[in-house]
Amino acid sequence: MAETKLINNRTFRLILLLAGVMLAALIYLNEQQVSQLPLQQEPAPVDLTQMADTPRLVRGEVKGVITAFPEGFPAEQGALHLDGYQYVPARSLELQSTVSYISQKTLAENGELMRDYLAAAGFEITNRVEKPGLLFYYATRGENDLSIQIAEDNNQVILSASYLKR
């Protein structure tokens, strides 16, 4: 019986030793594979002014994205900026810029401000929704489109605007 215990003890130690060697080999091989991967670099800036074969979507700060909007667009200073995006489809130079922010103005104040801007800037409102808690304006000027959504939710007014420049 002592012999059986001794064999089992030796077998157990041998299994542990082999498992340790295999684990060390796996760790070594994994480190070799990881070290051969190219270093991750910061993404190169995307040039939205040149045509490309693939669509491009760039997230940016609202203050940068808003510069692609028509002159005089009444973006609210001091608002809590949520998102800013610019999108260019594949094989195109059409630029769609989108911003979203939490406004410090009321729904009605924003609605009046945006309607006045659209009229003064020569946009024609071709689609309009005005109901409690939601205002939406889709306007065109030449070949360019501007859509503005103003929504009130949980005592916050969120303004989202998207400008498509063709």
FIKOLZA-1660 file (N, C-alpha, C; in steps of 0.1 Angstrom, whole numbers, plus 5000, padded with zeros to 4 digits):
% residues 166
   i   px   py   pz ch aa at
   1 5008 4988 5000  A  M  N
   1 5000 5000 5000  A  M CA
   1 5009 5013 5000  A  M  C
   2 5019 5012 5007  A  A  N
   2 5029 5024 5007  A  A CA
   2 5034 5026 4993  A  A  C
   3 5036 5014 4986  A  E  N
   3 5042 5015 4972  A  E CA
   3 5032 5023 4963  A  E  C
   4 5019 5020 4964  A  T  N
   4 5009 5026 4956  A  T CA
   4 5008 5041 4959  A  T  C
   5 5009 5045 4972  A  K  N
   5 5009 5059 4976  A  K CA
   5 5021 5066 4970  A  K  C
   6 5033 5059 4970  A  L  N
   6 5045 5065 4965  A  L CA
   6 5044 5067 4950  A  L  C
   7 5038 5058 4943  A  I  N
   7 5037 5059 4928  A  I CA
   7 5027 5070 4925  A  I  C
   8 5016 5071 4932  A  N  N
   8 5006 5081 4930  A  N CA
   8 5012 5095 4933  A  N  C
   9 5021 5096 4943  A  N  N
   9 5027 5108 4947  A  N CA
   9 5037 5112 4936  A  N  C
  10 5045 5103 4931  A  R  N
  10 5054 5105 4920  A  R CA
  10 5047 5109 4907  A  R  C
  11 5036 5102 4904  A  T  N
  11 5028 5105 4892  A  T CA
  11 5022 5119 4893  A  T  C
  12 5017 5122 4905  A  F  N
  12 5011 5136 4907  A  F CA
  12 5022 5147 4905  A  F  C
  13 5034 5145 4911  A  R  N
  13 5044 5154 4909  A  R CA
  13 5048 5156 4895  A  R  C
  14 5049 5145 4887  A  L  N
  14 5053 5145 4873  A  L CA
  14 5042 5153 4865  A  L  C
  15 5029 5150 4868  A  I  N
  15 5018 5157 4861  A  I CA
  15 5019 5172 4864  A  I  C
  16 5022 5176 4877  A  L  N
  16 5024 5190 4880  A  L CA
  16 5035 5197 4873  A  L  C
  17 5046 5189 4872  A  L  N
  17 5058 5194 4865  A  L CA
  17 5055 5196 4850  A  L  C
  18 5049 5187 4844  A  L  N
  18 5045 5188 4830  A  L CA
  18 5035 5199 4827  A  L  C
  19 5026 5201 4836  A  A  N
  19 5016 5212 4835  A  A CA
  19 5023 5225 4836  A  A  C
  20 5033 5226 4846  A  G  N
  20 5040 5239 4847  A  G CA
  20 5049 5242 4835  A  G  C
  21 5055 5232 4829  A  V  N
  21 5063 5234 4817  A  V CA
  21 5054 5238 4805  A  V  C
  22 5043 5232 4804  A  M  N
  22 5033 5236 4793  A  M CA
  22 5028 5250 4795  A  M  C
  23 5025 5254 4807  A  L  N
  23 5020 5267 4810  A  L CA
  23 5031 5277 4807  A  L  C
  24 5044 5274 4811  A  A  N
  24 5055 5283 4808  A  A CA
  24 5057 5285 4793  A  A  C
  25 5055 5274 4786  A  A  N
  25 5057 5274 4771  A  A CA
  25 5046 5282 4765  A  A  C
  26 5034 5281 4769  A  L  N
  26 5022 5289 4764  A  L CA
  26 5025 5304 4766  A  L  C
  27 5029 5307 4778  A  I  N
  27 5031 5321 4782  A  I CA
  27 5042 5327 4773  A  I  C
  28 5053 5319 4771  A  Y  N
  28 5064 5323 4762  A  Y CA
  28 5060 5326 4748  A  Y  C
  29 5052 5316 4743  A  L  N
  29 5047 5317 4729  A  L CA
  29 5038 5329 4727  A  L  C
  30 5029 5331 4737  A  N  N
  30 5020 5343 4736  A  N CA
  30 5028 5356 4737  A  N  C
  31 5038 5357 4745  A  E  N
  31 5046 5369 4745  A  E CA
  31 5053 5371 4732  A  E  C
  32 5058 5361 4726  A  Q  N
  32 5064 5362 4713  A  Q CA
  32 5055 5367 4702  A  Q  C
  33 5042 5362 4702  A  Q  N
  33 5032 5367 4693  A  Q CA
  33 5029 5381 4695  A  Q  C
  34 5027 5385 4708  A  V  N
  34 5023 5399 4711  A  V CA
  34 5035 5408 4707  A  V  C
  35 5047 5405 4709  A  S  N
  35 5058 5414 4706  A  S CA
  35 5060 5415 4691  A  S  C
  36 5054 5406 4683  A  Q  N
  36 5055 5408 4668  A  Q CA
  36 5044 5416 4662  A  Q  C
  37 5034 5419 4670  A  L  N
  37 5023 5428 4665  A  L CA
  37 5028 5442 4663  A  L  C
  38 5024 5449 4653  A  P  N
  38 5028 5463 4651  A  P CA
  38 5023 5472 4662  A  P  C
  39 5031 5482 4666  A  L  N
  39 5027 5491 4676  A  L CA
  39 5014 5499 4672  A  L  C
  40 5005 5500 4681  A  Q  N
  40 4993 5508 4679  A  Q CA
  40 4997 5522 4679  A  Q  C
  41 4994 5529 4668  A  Q  N
  41 4997 5544 4667  A  Q CA
  41 4984 5552 4668  A  Q  C
  42 4985 5564 4671  A  E  N
  42 4974 5573 4670  A  E CA
  42 4969 5573 4656  A  E  C
  43 4955 5573 4654  A  P  N
  43 4950 5573 4640  A  P CA
  43 4954 5586 4633  A  P  C
  44 4958 5585 4620  A  A  N
  44 4961 5596 4613  A  A CA
  44 4949 5605 4611  A  A  C
  45 4951 5618 4610  A  P  N
  45 4939 5627 4608  A  P CA
  45 4933 5624 4594  A  P  C
  46 4920 5624 4594  A  V  N
  46 4912 5621 4582  A  V CA
  46 4910 5634 4574  A  V  C
  47 4914 5633 4561  A  D  N
  47 4912 5645 4552  A  D CA
  47 4898 5644 4546  A  D  C
  48 4889 5652 4550  A  L  N
  48 4875 5651 4545  A  L CA
  48 4874 5659 4532  A  L  C
  49 4884 5666 4528  A  T  N
  49 4883 5674 4515  A  T CA
  49 4888 5666 4503  A  T  C
  50 4893 5654 4505  A  Q  N
  50 4897 5646 4493  A  Q CA
  50 4888 5634 4492  A  Q  C
  51 4884 5630 4480  A  M  N
  51 4876 5619 4477  A  M CA
  51 4883 5606 4481  A  M  C
  52 4875 5597 4487  A  A  N
  52 4881 5584 4491  A  A CA
  52 4871 5572 4487  A  A  C
  53 4877 5560 4486  A  D  N
  53 4869 5549 4482  A  D CA
  53 4860 5544 4493  A  D  C
  54 4863 5548 4506  A  T  N
  54 4855 5543 4517  A  T CA
  54 4848 5555 4524  A  T  C
  55 4837 5553 4530  A  P  N
  55 4830 5564 4538  A  P CA
  55 4839 5567 4550  A  P  C
  56 4838 5580 4554  A  R  N
  56 4846 5585 4565  A  R CA
  56 4837 5591 4576  A  R  C
  57 4839 5587 4588  A  L  N
  57 4831 5593 4599  A  L CA
  57 4841 5597 4610  A  L  C
  58 4841 5610 4613  A  V  N
  58 4850 5615 4623  A  V CA
  58 4843 5622 4634  A  V  C
  59 4846 5618 4646  A  R  N
  59 4840 5624 4658  A  R CA
  59 4849 5635 4662  A  R  C
  60 4843 5646 4665  A  G  N
  60 4851 5658 4669  A  G CA
  60 4843 5666 4679  A  G  C
  61 4850 5676 4685  A  E  N
  61 4844 5685 4694  A  E CA
  61 4834 5694 4687  A  E  C
  62 4823 5697 4694  A  V  N
  62 4813 5705 4688  A  V CA
  62 4818 5718 4682  A  V  C
  63 4827 5725 4689  A  K  N
  63 4832 5738 4685  A  K CA
  63 4840 5737 4672  A  K  C
  64 4846 5725 4669  A  G  N
  64 4853 5723 4656  A  G CA
  64 4843 5719 4645  A  G  C
  65 4833 5711 4648  A  V  N
  65 4824 5706 4638  A  V CA
  65 4815 5718 4634  A  V  C
  66 4811 5726 4643  A  I  N
  66 4802 5737 4640  A  I CA
  66 4807 5747 4630  A  I  C
  67 4820 5747 4628  A  T  N
  67 4826 5756 4618  A  T CA
  67 4822 5752 4604  A  T  C
  68 4817 5739 4602  A  A  N
  68 4813 5735 4588  A  A CA
  68 4798 5739 4586  A  A  C
  69 4791 5744 4596  A  F  N
  69 4778 5749 4594  A  F CA
  69 4777 5762 4587  A  F  C
  70 4766 5766 4582  A  P  N
  70 4765 5779 4575  A  P CA
  70 4768 5790 4584  A  P  C
  71 4774 5800 4578  A  E  N
  71 4778 5812 4586  A  E CA
  71 4766 5818 4594  A  E  C
  72 4769 5821 4606  A  G  N
  72 4758 5827 4615  A  G CA
  72 4749 5817 4622  A  G  C
  73 4752 5804 4620  A  F  N
  73 4744 5794 4627  A  F CA
  73 4744 5797 4642  A  F  C
  74 4733 5798 4648  A  P  N
  74 4732 5803 4662  A  P CA
  74 4735 5791 4673  A  P  C
  75 4747 5785 4672  A  A  N
  75 4750 5775 4682  A  A CA
  75 4752 5783 4695  A  A  C
  76 4747 5777 4705  A  E  N
  76 4746 5783 4719  A  E CA
  76 4760 5782 4726  A  E  C
  77 4765 5794 4729  A  Q  N
  77 4777 5795 4737  A  Q CA
  77 4774 5791 4751  A  Q  C
  78 4783 5783 4757  A  G  N
  78 4782 5779 4771  A  G CA
  78 4773 5767 4773  A  G  C
  79 4768 5761 4762  A  A  N
  79 4759 5749 4763  A  A CA
  79 4768 5737 4766  A  A  C
  80 4762 5727 4772  A  L  N
  80 4769 5715 4775  A  L CA
  80 4769 5707 4762  A  L  C
  81 4781 5706 4756  A  H  N
  81 4782 5699 4743  A  H CA
  81 4782 5684 4745  A  H  C
  82 4774 5677 4737  A  L  N
  82 4774 5663 4738  A  L CA
  82 4782 5656 4727  A  L  C
  83 4779 5659 4715  A  D  N
  83 4786 5652 4704  A  D CA
  83 4788 5661 4692  A  D  C
  84 4798 5657 4684  A  G  N
  84 4800 5664 4671  A  G CA
  84 4806 5653 4662  A  G  C
  85 4800 5652 4650  A  Y  N
  85 4804 5642 4640  A  Y CA
  85 4804 5649 4626  A  Y  C
  86 4813 5643 4618  A  Q  N
  86 4813 5647 4604  A  Q CA
  86 4814 5634 4596  A  Q  C
  87 4806 5633 4585  A  Y  N
  87 4805 5621 4577  A  Y CA
  87 4806 5625 4562  A  Y  C
  88 4814 5617 4555  A  V  N
  88 4816 5619 4540  A  V CA
  88 4814 5605 4534  A  V  C
  89 4804 5603 4525  A  P  N
  89 4802 5590 4519  A  P CA
  89 4813 5586 4510  A  P  C
  90 4814 5574 4507  A  A  N
  90 4824 5569 4498  A  A CA
  90 4823 5575 4484  A  A  C
  91 4834 5578 4478  A  R  N
  91 4835 5584 4464  A  R CA
  91 4826 5597 4463  A  R  C
  92 4827 5605 4474  A  S  N
  92 4819 5617 4474  A  S CA
  92 4826 5628 4482  A  S  C
  93 4823 5640 4480  A  L  N
  93 4828 5651 4488  A  L CA
  93 4817 5658 4496  A  L  C
  94 4804 5652 4496  A  E  N
  94 4794 5658 4504  A  E CA
  94 4797 5656 4518  A  E  C
  95 4796 5666 4526  A  L  N
  95 4799 5666 4540  A  L CA
  95 4787 5668 4549  A  L  C
  96 4785 5659 4557  A  Q  N
  96 4774 5660 4567  A  Q CA
  96 4780 5662 4581  A  Q  C
  97 4777 5674 4587  A  S  N
  97 4782 5677 4600  A  S CA
  97 4770 5677 4610  A  S  C
  98 4772 5671 4621  A  T  N
  98 4761 5670 4631  A  T CA
  98 4766 5673 4645  A  T  C
  99 4758 5681 4652  A  V  N
  99 4762 5685 4666  A  V CA
  99 4750 5683 4674  A  V  C
 100 4752 5681 4687  A  S  N
 100 4742 5679 4697  A  S CA
 100 4746 5685 4710  A  S  C
 101 4738 5693 4716  A  Y  N
 101 4741 5698 4729  A  Y CA
 101 4729 5701 4738  A  Y  C
 102 4731 5702 4751  A  I  N
 102 4721 5705 4761  A  I CA
 102 4720 5720 4762  A  I  C
 103 4708 5725 4759  A  S  N
 103 4707 5740 4758  A  S CA
 103 4703 5745 4772  A  S  C
 104 4707 5758 4774  A  Q  N
 104 4702 5765 4786  A  Q CA
 104 4690 5773 4783  A  Q  C
 105 4685 5773 4771  A  K  N
 105 4673 5780 4767  A  K CA
 105 4661 5771 4767  A  K  C
 106 4649 5776 4767  A  T  N
 106 4637 5768 4767  A  T CA
 106 4635 5762 4753  A  T  C
 107 4626 5753 4752  A  L  N
 107 4622 5748 4739  A  L CA
 107 4616 5759 4730  A  L  C
 108 4608 5767 4736  A  A  N
 108 4602 5778 4728  A  A CA
 108 4612 5788 4723  A  A  C
 109 4622 5792 4732  A  E  N
 109 4632 5801 4729  A  E CA
 109 4641 5796 4717  A  E  C
 110 4644 5783 4718  A  N  N
 110 4652 5777 4708  A  N CA
 110 4645 5776 4695  A  N  C
 111 4632 5773 4695  A  G  N
 111 4624 5772 4683  A  G CA
 111 4623 5785 4676  A  G  C
 112 4621 5796 4684  A  E  N
 112 4620 5809 4678  A  E CA
 112 4634 5813 4672  A  E  C
 113 4644 5811 4679  A  L  N
 113 4658 5814 4675  A  L CA
 113 4661 5807 4662  A  L  C
 114 4658 5794 4661  A  M  N
 114 4661 5786 4649  A  M CA
 114 4653 5790 4637  A  M  C
 115 4640 5792 4639  A  R  N
 115 4631 5797 4628  A  R CA
 115 4636 5810 4623  A  R  C
 116 4639 5819 4632  A  D  N
 116 4644 5832 4627  A  D CA
 116 4657 5831 4619  A  D  C
 117 4666 5823 4624  A  Y  N
 117 4679 5821 4617  A  Y CA
 117 4676 5815 4603  A  Y  C
 118 4668 5805 4602  A  L  N
 118 4665 5798 4589  A  L CA
 118 4660 5808 4579  A  L  C
 119 4650 5817 4584  A  A  N
 119 4644 5827 4575  A  A CA
 119 4655 5837 4571  A  A  C
 120 4663 5842 4580  A  A  N
 120 4673 5852 4577  A  A CA
 120 4684 5847 4568  A  A  C
 121 4687 5834 4570  A  A  N
 121 4698 5828 4562  A  A CA
 121 4694 5823 4548  A  A  C
 122 4681 5825 4545  A  G  N
 122 4676 5821 4532  A  G CA
 122 4672 5807 4530  A  G  C
 123 4670 5800 4541  A  F  N
 123 4666 5786 4541  A  F CA
 123 4651 5785 4540  A  F  C
 124 4646 5775 4532  A  E  N
 124 4632 5773 4531  A  E CA
 124 4628 5761 4539  A  E  C
 125 4620 5762 4549  A  I  N
 125 4615 5751 4557  A  I CA
 125 4606 5742 4549  A  I  C
 126 4610 5730 4546  A  T  N
 126 4602 5721 4538  A  T CA
 126 4595 5710 4546  A  T  C
 127 4599 5709 4558  A  N  N
 127 4592 5699 4567  A  N CA
 127 4593 5705 4581  A  N  C
 128 4582 5704 4588  A  R  N
 128 4581 5710 4601  A  R CA
 128 4572 5702 4610  A  R  C
 129 4577 5700 4623  A  V  N
 129 4569 5693 4633  A  V CA
 129 4570 5702 4645  A  V  C
 130 4559 5706 4650  A  E  N
 130 4558 5714 4663  A  E CA
 130 4548 5708 4672  A  E  C
 131 4552 5701 4682  A  K  N
 131 4543 5695 4691  A  K CA
 131 4549 5696 4705  A  K  C
 132 4541 5694 4716  A  P  N
 132 4546 5696 4729  A  P CA
 132 4559 5687 4731  A  P  C
 133 4570 5693 4735  A  G  N
 133 4582 5686 4738  A  G CA
 133 4591 5683 4726  A  G  C
 134 4586 5687 4714  A  L  N
 134 4594 5684 4702  A  L CA
 134 4592 5694 4691  A  L  C
 135 4603 5700 4686  A  L  N
 135 4603 5708 4675  A  L CA
 135 4613 5703 4665  A  L  C
 136 4609 5702 4652  A  F  N
 136 4618 5697 4641  A  F CA
 136 4616 5705 4629  A  F  C
 137 4627 5710 4623  A  Y  N
 137 4627 5717 4611  A  Y CA
 137 4637 5711 4601  A  Y  C
 138 4632 5709 4589  A  Y  N
 138 4641 5705 4578  A  Y CA
 138 4640 5715 4568  A  Y  C
 139 4651 5721 4565  A  A  N
 139 4652 5733 4556  A  A CA
 139 4662 5731 4545  A  A  C
 140 4660 5737 4533  A  T  N
 140 4670 5736 4522  A  T CA
 140 4673 5750 4518  A  T  C
 141 4685 5751 4513  A  R  N
 141 4690 5764 4506  A  R CA
 141 4699 5759 4495  A  R  C
 142 4695 5761 4482  A  G  N
 142 4702 5756 4471  A  G CA
 142 4702 5741 4472  A  G  C
 143 4713 5734 4471  A  E  N
 143 4714 5720 4472  A  E CA
 143 4717 5715 4486  A  E  C
 144 4719 5724 4496  A  N  N
 144 4723 5721 4509  A  N CA
 144 4710 5720 4519  A  N  C
 145 4711 5711 4528  A  D  N
 145 4700 5708 4538  A  D CA
 145 4705 5710 4552  A  D  C
 146 4696 5715 4560  A  L  N
 146 4698 5717 4574  A  L CA
 146 4686 5712 4582  A  L  C
 147 4689 5702 4591  A  S  N
 147 4678 5697 4599  A  S CA
 147 4681 5701 4614  A  S  C
 148 4670 5705 4621  A  I  N
 148 4672 5709 4635  A  I CA
 148 4661 5702 4643  A  I  C
 149 4665 5695 4653  A  Q  N
 149 4656 5689 4662  A  Q CA
 149 4658 5694 4676  A  Q  C
 150 4647 5699 4683  A  I  N
 150 4648 5704 4696  A  I CA
 150 4639 5696 4705  A  I  C
 151 4644 5689 4714  A  A  N
 151 4635 5680 4722  A  A CA
 151 4637 5684 4737  A  A  C
 152 4625 5683 4744  A  E  N
 152 4625 5685 4759  A  E CA
 152 4623 5672 4765  A  E  C
 153 4632 5668 4775  A  D  N
 153 4630 5656 4782  A  D CA
 153 4637 5657 4795  A  D  C
 154 4629 5653 4806  A  N  N
 154 4635 5654 4819  A  N CA
 154 4640 5667 4823  A  N  C
 155 4633 5678 4819  A  N  N
 155 4636 5691 4822  A  N CA
 155 4649 5696 4816  A  N  C
 156 4653 5689 4805  A  Q  N
 156 4665 5693 4797  A  Q CA
 156 4660 5695 4783  A  Q  C
 157 4666 5705 4776  A  V  N
 157 4663 5708 4762  A  V CA
 157 4676 5704 4754  A  V  C
 158 4674 5694 4745  A  I  N
 158 4686 5689 4737  A  I CA
 158 4683 5694 4723  A  I  C
 159 4693 5701 4718  A  L  N
 159 4693 5705 4704  A  L CA
 159 4703 5697 4696  A  L  C
 160 4698 5691 4685  A  S  N
 160 4706 5684 4675  A  S CA
 160 4704 5690 4662  A  S  C
 161 4715 5693 4655  A  A  N
 161 4714 5699 4642  A  A CA
 161 4724 5692 4632  A  A  C
 162 4719 5690 4620  A  S  N
 162 4727 5683 4610  A  S CA
 162 4727 5691 4597  A  S  C
 163 4739 5694 4592  A  Y  N
 163 4740 5702 4580  A  Y CA
 163 4747 5694 4569  A  Y  C
 164 4740 5692 4557  A  L  N
 164 4745 5685 4546  A  L CA
 164 4749 5694 4535  A  L  C
 165 4762 5695 4533  A  K  N
 165 4767 5704 4523  A  K CA
 165 4772 5696 4511  A  K  C
 166 4765 5699 4499  A  R  N
 166 4768 5691 4487  A  R CA
 166 4777 5699 4478  A  R  C
% end
